[in-house]
Amino acid sequence: MRLFVCLALCLLLAACAKPARDQLLEENYKAMTDTGLVRYFYDLDDAIEACEYRSRPDNGGVGMSVGGGWWSGGGAGLGLGVTRDSQDHCDSTELRQRRTDVRMEMDRRGVKP
């Protein structure tokens, strides 16, 4: 049961990834405090990394697989695998541009990441 809950949570988080990216791009970084700006810079960095990881060809694929087995001596096992659609392409260009803009704002304010 815990495995199912964990899998459901992972799928839910993966489904919410794109809106989080859009939300990052909608932020007004010029109105942020220095601390908020640094945090935002690192959030952008994390979003770029996640976006580019999702877009790698070796992370594609489609499907779900379930396997199980019963071994002599009373042992049993169950495995579950999920892969994302290879069409899950994420373009990090806007995120990279925003990170550059934020870095320039940090330099202007004299704030170091």
Secondary structure as a PSIPRED ss2 file (coil, helix, strand):
# PSIPRED VFORMAT (PSIPRED V4.0)

   1 M C   1.000  0.000  0.000
   2 R H   0.000  1.000  0.000
   3 L H   0.000  1.000  0.000
   4 F H   0.000  1.000  0.000
   5 V H   0.000  1.000  0.000
   6 C H   0.000  1.000  0.000
   7 L H   0.000  1.000  0.000
   8 A H   0.000  1.000  0.000
   9 L H   0.000  1.000  0.000
  10 C H   0.000  1.000  0.000
  11 L H   0.000  1.000  0.000
  12 L H   0.000  1.000  0.000
  13 L H   0.000  1.000  0.000
  14 A H   0.000  1.000  0.000
  15 A H   0.000  1.000  0.000
  16 C C   1.000  0.000  0.000
  17 A H   0.000  1.000  0.000
  18 K H   0.000  1.000  0.000
  19 P H   0.000  1.000  0.000
  20 A H   0.000  1.000  0.000
  21 R H   0.000  1.000  0.000
  22 D H   0.000  1.000  0.000
  23 Q H   0.000  1.000  0.000
  24 L H   0.000  1.000  0.000
  25 L H   0.000  1.000  0.000
  26 E H   0.000  1.000  0.000
  27 E C   1.000  0.000  0.000
  28 N C   1.000  0.000  0.000
  29 Y H   0.000  1.000  0.000
  30 K H   0.000  1.000  0.000
  31 A H   0.000  1.000  0.000
  32 M C   1.000  0.000  0.000
  33 T C   1.000  0.000  0.000
  34 D H   0.000  1.000  0.000
  35 T H   0.000  1.000  0.000
  36 G H   0.000  1.000  0.000
  37 L H   0.000  1.000  0.000
  38 V H   0.000  1.000  0.000
  39 R H   0.000  1.000  0.000
  40 Y H   0.000  1.000  0.000
  41 F H   0.000  1.000  0.000
  42 Y H   0.000  1.000  0.000
  43 D H   0.000  1.000  0.000
  44 L H   0.000  1.000  0.000
  45 D H   0.000  1.000  0.000
  46 D H   0.000  1.000  0.000
  47 A H   0.000  1.000  0.000
  48 I H   0.000  1.000  0.000
  49 E H   0.000  1.000  0.000
  50 A H   0.000  1.000  0.000
  51 C H   0.000  1.000  0.000
  52 E H   0.000  1.000  0.000
  53 Y H   0.000  1.000  0.000
  54 R H   0.000  1.000  0.000
  55 S H   0.000  1.000  0.000
  56 R C   1.000  0.000  0.000
  57 P H   0.000  1.000  0.000
  58 D H   0.000  1.000  0.000
  59 N H   0.000  1.000  0.000
  60 G C   1.000  0.000  0.000
  61 G C   1.000  0.000  0.000
  62 V C   1.000  0.000  0.000
  63 G E   0.000  0.000  1.000
  64 M E   0.000  0.000  1.000
  65 S E   0.000  0.000  1.000
  66 V E   0.000  0.000  1.000
  67 G E   0.000  0.000  1.000
  68 G E   0.000  0.000  1.000
  69 G E   0.000  0.000  1.000
  70 W E   0.000  0.000  1.000
  71 W E   0.000  0.000  1.000
  72 S C   1.000  0.000  0.000
  73 G C   1.000  0.000  0.000
  74 G C   1.000  0.000  0.000
  75 G E   0.000  0.000  1.000
  76 A E   0.000  0.000  1.000
  77 G E   0.000  0.000  1.000
  78 L E   0.000  0.000  1.000
  79 G E   0.000  0.000  1.000
  80 L E   0.000  0.000  1.000
  81 G E   0.000  0.000  1.000
  82 V E   0.000  0.000  1.000
  83 T E   0.000  0.000  1.000
  84 R C   1.000  0.000  0.000
  85 D C   1.000  0.000  0.000
  86 S C   1.000  0.000  0.000
  87 Q C   1.000  0.000  0.000
  88 D C   1.000  0.000  0.000
  89 H C   1.000  0.000  0.000
  90 C C   1.000  0.000  0.000
  91 D C   1.000  0.000  0.000
  92 S C   1.000  0.000  0.000
  93 T H   0.000  1.000  0.000
  94 E H   0.000  1.000  0.000
  95 L H   0.000  1.000  0.000
  96 R H   0.000  1.000  0.000
  97 Q H   0.000  1.000  0.000
  98 R H   0.000  1.000  0.000
  99 R H   0.000  1.000  0.000
 100 T H   0.000  1.000  0.000
 101 D H   0.000  1.000  0.000
 102 V H   0.000  1.000  0.000
 103 R H   0.000  1.000  0.000
 104 M H   0.000  1.000  0.000
 105 E H   0.000  1.000  0.000
 106 M H   0.000  1.000  0.000
 107 D H   0.000  1.000  0.000
 108 R H   0.000  1.000  0.000
 109 R H   0.000  1.000  0.000
 110 G C   1.000  0.000  0.000
 111 V C   1.000  0.000  0.000
 112 K C   1.000  0.000  0.000
 113 P C   1.000  0.000  0.000
